[in-house]
Amino acid sequence: LNQTLFKNSNEPPVVFHWFPVIGSTVTYGMDPPRFFKENREKYGDVFTFVLLGRKTTVCLGPAGNDFVLNGKIRDVNAEEIYTVLTTPVFGRDVVYDCPNAKLMEQKKFMKIALTTEAFRQYVPIISDEVTSYFKRTADFKGQSGEVSIPPKMAEITIFTASHALQGKAIREQFDESLAALYHDLDMGFSPINFTFHWAPLPWNNRRDHAQRTVAKLYMDTIKRRRANPEIDAQDMMFHLMNSTYKNGVQVPDHEIAHMMIALLMAGQHSSSSTSSWIMLLLASRPDIMEDLYQEQINALGPDLPPLQYEDLAKLPLHGAIIKETLRLHAPIHSIMRAVKQPLHVPGTKFVIPTNHVLMSAPGVSASDPVFFPKPDLWDPHRWLPDSPNAPTLARAQDEEEEEKIDYGYGLVSKGAASPYLPFGAGRHRCIGEQFANVQLQTIVAEVVRLFKFRNVDGSNKVIGTDYASLFSRPLEPAVIHWERREKA
Ligand code: HEM
């Protein structure tokens, strides 16, 4: 006993649990933010809990966010944790199935297709997809009705993202076979696959078949495009086809195909969950939906001309809607890393041993009253000037003014000691933030032009969160009442 006490004296406190292996899996799994909040009150910003038999140490608050997300490559490692889930879904040799230096180069290639010039083309594409979706979809026929909104936002997300990022030819296939295949790929992302990724279970077989079929479809398209270079548009596939690693090797076709899958999957869950939350929150606050409509009329004129990329900057409340929704409903609530050598947590006496998994949960600081007055209130106006609920720290407001560093995929903030990091930080930071903002703002702007939403019972209630998959999202069904602004 003495020896155990001695050995563990520098380890963080362990959350009390009755059963080994199971540990805190159930209480954490049911509601991770609440689990973090309650245990932070008991144990402080750094504590350990048992998750599926693994000792998991979470570091909370801005300092904890920085410690985990900005961890040095010799100290922490993402691919060892995630590869069992992502490699069967994306395919070999990309993202977490390769050394980190290669991922950094791949992120650089992907980012080249996500420039202002590209976004100018994407906005009209996304606008058209949204308006045509609401015209043709049976659930939106007539003047008003009720609908569970998350499945609709999932469809709008995949149609807009596939059309903008992968081109018209691939988009057309999403009406038929491709959507079903991506659904099968999705099954590979259930948390149960952390344990059973290898098992010959029916959904794993479907996942593997879907991965092969989708990758072949992209590879056939790449071959066709290489044979007919004149049909090339400057889209994501084009940029990847023309990218070369630092060692002189051109990116092979199978890696391009696998990166295309990874991009669509990374964007799909996060954006579709976020747009669903936005629609549900607007239904709970019809007054804010009206503010958005007025903002468009004031900034763009009463005729509401077709949206352009440049218009988005004139709509700060539309931007604030997204920021505020991600503050309270970031789809990625827990980020994990393997520990490569015993890690001292700065400012504490704790040393985290290599058999622990390190975890970051930036959502905890994003709902801390120290940084965000009335933290539980969804108040998009807090991000605009002169709000009484404005974030209390300059850092929470403006990442742009910080010192920058390049991990190999472009400049990002050097420090990550911010309470607000829905897109992560450091070498694994999101490269899709700008695309997600363009996509979400355009979707919101088009929906606001077409509809008024409210809760079915007219209340301000907001539905709870489903934490059962790796990405959190609204519990379903999540039914809202919609009404067309103009006669159909
Ligand atoms: C990484 C959030 C949309 C592509 C990340 C990370 C977060 C995040 C938190 C860091 C993960 C980690 O540290 O382990 C979000 C949110 C989104 C969004 C909240 C939308 C609201 C997108 C989109 C794309 C994308 C649209 C693609 C077009 C990526 C990629 C990475 C990443 C490639 C890098 C993974 C790595 O380096 O390990 N995202 N994301 N994301 N995201 Fe996003």
Boltz pocket constraint, residues with backbone or C-beta under 6 A from the ligand:
constraints:
  - pocket:
      binder: B
      contacts: [[A, 78], [A, 103], [A, 107], [A, 262], [A, 263], [A, 264], [A, 266], [A, 267], [A, 268], [A, 270], [A, 271], [A, 274], [A, 326], [A, 330], [A, 331], [A, 332], [A, 335], [A, 336], [A, 421], [A, 422], [A, 423], [A, 424], [A, 425], [A, 427], [A, 428], [A, 429], [A, 430], [A, 431], [A, 432], [A, 433], [A, 435], [A, 436]]
      max_distance: 6.0
